[in-house]
Amino acid sequence: MDIDSEEKNNIFWSMLLNTGYIKPCAGSSEDNFFYAELVNREVRNIFADCIDLWFKQQQQAIHRAIEEFVDYLLKGNVNGVSDTLNKELLNNPSCYDFKEENSYHTFIFGILLAVSGDYTVYSNPESGKGRSDCLIKPFDKEKYAVVIEFKHEREEGKDLKGLALEGLKQVDEKVYIHNLQKEGYKRLYKYGIAFHKKNCEVAMEINQ
């Protein structure tokens, strides 16, 4: 059963209560809430098996989303990068885990390590007039290298797309691609990614 929405979630737990799989704990009432427990060991074992399967499915889905995100990033697919971040990857951590720009930086950098087989991933590498947030450098210089600048907005209703474009502008103004060009990389994707809680906007330019 799909229990992703709040309404379906309530129906699911009500069904378990009414069919006798869970029961209220004695003296646990708290306003409109109560604590519940499984009725016996057999039901507990069934739940354990279901939860184990659910986590395995979630891990597979997350792994697939990570692979898709990295593939889109390396191919310059802006819509793919945006969709996988907004619809899948940013939905897994709590929005309370994303309090500062550095939180998103660390999160994305961890994901980018998935490409380390054919690429080297750098965090805050110095180049030009400063440090970009992330850099992905392929061993094969005929492939595209990637430079990313992150931005974070705390307030609701702000222009995330404009902020992403500011990140892209910063890549150019501070010449973050300088070292890559000096090393012989001619194909580059430059990204600005702006975040607010579990939402993001992505801007990209090709340098070739």
C-alpha positions as MATLAB code, in Angstrom:
seq = 'MDIDSEEKNNIFWSMLLNTGYIKPCAGSSEDNFFYAELVNREVRNIFADCIDLWFKQQQQAIHRAIEEFVDYLLKGNVNGVSDTLNKELLNNPSCYDFKEENSYHTFIFGILLAVSGDYTVYSNPESGKGRSDCLIKPFDKEKYAVVIEFKHEREEGKDLKGLALEGLKQVDEKVYIHNLQKEGYKRLYKYGIAFHKKNCEVAMEINQ';
ca = [
       0.000    0.000    0.000;
       1.219    3.513   -0.846;
       1.319    5.437    2.426;
       3.329    8.430    1.230;
       0.562   10.998    1.646;
      -0.697   12.102    5.071;
      -4.288   11.053    4.278;
      -3.257    7.553    3.211;
      -0.950    7.332    6.197;
      -3.874    8.008    8.565;
      -6.056    5.436    6.800;
      -3.278    2.862    7.002;
      -2.779    3.215   10.770;
      -6.545    3.328   11.420;
      -6.923    0.081    9.481;
      -4.219   -1.597   11.570;
      -5.899   -0.422   14.767;
      -9.379   -1.543   13.704;
      -8.180   -4.952   12.531;
      -6.384   -5.605   15.811;
      -2.762   -5.555   14.627;
      -1.918   -2.657   16.934;
      -3.476   -1.472   20.183;
      -3.231    1.681   22.307;
      -0.742    1.546   25.152;
      -2.364    1.855   28.558;
      -2.537    5.456   29.764;
      -0.900    6.855   26.641;
      -3.601    9.302   25.531;
      -2.306   12.791   24.736;
      -4.876   15.187   23.248;
      -5.657   13.773   19.799;
      -2.715   11.358   19.857;
      -1.987    8.046   21.502;
       0.935    5.636   21.580;
       0.356    2.210   20.080;
       2.066   -1.159   20.310;
       2.006   -4.362   18.280;
      -0.275   -6.971   19.756;
       2.091   -9.960   19.733;
       5.427  -11.373   18.574;
       4.000  -12.803   15.344;
       2.735   -9.406   14.234;
       6.028   -7.830   15.330;
       7.954  -10.270   13.121;
       5.705   -9.476   10.153;
       6.304   -5.779   10.714;
      10.057   -6.316   10.982;
      10.071   -8.143    7.630;
       7.976   -5.407    5.986;
      10.190   -2.635    7.341;
      13.337   -4.457    6.236;
      11.909   -4.802    2.710;
      10.856   -1.144    2.681;
      14.352    0.035    3.635;
      15.905   -2.142    0.935;
      13.517   -0.693   -1.630;
      14.273    2.828   -0.418;
      18.005    2.222   -0.638;
      17.631    0.932   -4.194;
      15.534    3.957   -5.148;
      18.008    6.381   -3.564;
      20.951    4.651   -5.241;
      19.189    4.883   -8.607;
      18.400    8.575   -8.028;
      22.034    9.293   -7.128;
      23.263    7.587  -10.288;
      20.738    9.518  -12.387;
      21.634   12.831  -10.745;
      25.364   12.378  -11.369;
      24.732   11.233  -14.950;
      22.559   14.294  -15.657;
      25.156   16.577  -14.061;
      27.975   15.185  -16.212;
      25.875   15.470  -19.374;
      24.695   19.030  -18.767;
      21.036   18.008  -18.418;
      19.675   20.892  -16.318;
      16.113   19.571  -16.129;
      17.355   16.152  -15.053;
      19.582   17.643  -12.344;
      16.700   19.775  -11.064;
      14.128   16.973  -11.143;
      16.241   14.402   -9.298;
      17.176   16.929   -6.616;
      13.683   18.337   -6.111;
      11.648   15.166   -6.458;
      13.932   12.550   -4.905;
      17.252   13.403   -3.288;
      16.239   16.471   -1.258;
      13.176   14.642    0.065;
      15.197   12.094    2.032;
      16.921   14.258    4.663;
      14.820   16.441    6.952;
      14.604   20.087    5.921;
      15.950   20.829    9.409;
      19.208   19.203    8.319;
      19.545   21.961    5.712;
      20.167   25.070    7.792;
      23.142   26.603    6.008;
      24.690   26.574    2.552;
      27.369   24.274    3.904;
      24.698   21.647    4.685;
      23.745   21.420    1.012;
      27.395   21.570    0.027;
      28.225   18.561    2.213;
      25.146   16.656    1.049;
      25.861   17.128   -2.670;
      29.590   16.532   -2.252;
      28.809   13.159   -0.657;
      26.616   12.280   -3.629;
      29.291   13.360   -6.099;
      31.755   10.906   -4.636;
      29.727    8.290   -6.523;
      31.535    9.372   -9.723;
      35.016    8.876   -8.312;
      35.712    5.896  -10.616;
      36.461    7.994  -13.716;
      36.570   11.423  -12.092;
      38.191   13.227   -9.187;
      35.817   15.259   -7.007;
      37.078   18.331   -5.126;
      35.436   20.419   -2.421;
      36.391   24.126   -2.269;
      39.291   23.903   -4.735;
      41.247   27.121   -5.180;
      41.238   28.529   -8.703;
      41.204   31.963  -10.308;
      40.158   34.577   -7.749;
      38.726   32.255   -5.109;
      37.310   28.816   -4.408;
      34.419   27.122   -6.175;
      32.151   24.927   -4.054;
      32.627   21.700   -6.020;
      34.683   20.608   -8.979;
      34.469   17.342  -10.909;
      37.531   16.647  -13.032;
      37.583   13.683  -15.452;
      40.765   11.698  -16.029;
      40.006   11.935  -19.764;
      40.429   15.574  -20.773;
      38.131   15.070  -23.755;
      35.207   14.683  -21.336;
      33.387   17.543  -19.656;
      34.640   18.865  -16.336;
      32.093   20.410  -13.956;
      32.305   23.476  -11.697;
      29.473   24.125   -9.214;
      28.616   27.117   -7.040;
      25.919   26.695   -4.378;
      23.644   29.375   -2.988;
      21.244   29.182   -0.045;
      18.139   31.262    0.656;
      16.625   31.209    4.167;
      13.442   33.165    3.426;
      10.278   31.932    1.723;
       9.202   33.321   -1.607;
      12.582   34.485   -2.841;
      13.712   34.151   -6.459;
      15.710   30.917   -6.421;
      16.250   30.976  -10.173;
      17.796   34.425   -9.919;
      19.977   33.215   -7.066;
      21.141   30.231   -9.144;
      22.080   32.656  -11.933;
      24.056   34.673   -9.362;
      26.002   31.520   -8.558;
      26.698   31.017  -12.250;
      27.817   34.636  -12.558;
      30.188   34.133   -9.616;
      31.838   31.214  -11.429;
      32.640   33.592  -14.301;
      33.568   36.648  -12.248;
      35.987   34.724  -10.034;
      37.317   32.676  -12.957;
      36.837   29.335  -11.197;
      37.584   27.513  -14.455;
      41.086   29.020  -14.712;
      43.018   25.996  -13.436;
      40.952   23.594  -15.529;
      41.701   25.539  -18.682;
      45.367   25.769  -17.729;
      45.453   21.961  -17.358;
      44.023   21.506  -20.845;
      40.299   20.980  -20.168;
      38.318   22.633  -22.960;
      34.836   21.256  -22.284;
      33.243   22.583  -19.112;
      29.818   22.684  -17.519;
      29.343   25.584  -15.107;
      26.463   25.270  -12.620;
      24.786   27.578  -10.157;
      22.424   25.743   -7.796;
      20.261   27.664   -5.328;
      18.480   25.973   -2.394;
      15.665   26.778   -0.018;
      14.722   23.943    2.345;
      13.806   21.033    0.029;
      13.561   23.095   -3.144;
      16.213   24.142   -5.603;
      16.728   25.867   -8.931;
      19.549   25.064  -11.319;
      21.322   27.266  -13.876;
      23.992   25.985  -16.268;
      26.302   27.265  -19.007;
      28.575   25.329  -21.345;
      32.127   26.492  -21.865;
      33.790   24.818  -24.859;
];
